[in-house]
Amino acid sequence: MEFQLQELGNDAYAFIHESDEGKQDAEITWTMMGDVMVMDHTFVHPSLRGGGVAKQLLDRAAEHAREHGYKMEAVCSYVVTAFKRYPDYDDVKVQG
């Protein structure tokens, strides 16, 4: 699944996925605070739920963080849960 990086303004960014009809059906958003991506929202359309799309979005965001030397802070409930569940993100999450 392909995700497009989108600048939302005011230091806010997202990786989004669009359906074949051109409608946004999945996204993960964050606000940059210095070199920290404050992960604040994850959305997956009901038609895509249960397919691991939210984790794919988070994986792509973590890859982006690694590419740029950023850390990630979990605010969104999905990201908070994923950070606890998967050690995959230990290298990018803000320790606290």
Secondary structure, DSSP 8 states (H G I E B T S, - for coil): ---EEEEEETTEEEEEEE-TTS-EEEEEEEEEETTEEEEEEEEE-GGGTTSSHHHHHHHHHHHHHHHHT-EEEE-SHHHHHHHHH-GGGTTTB---
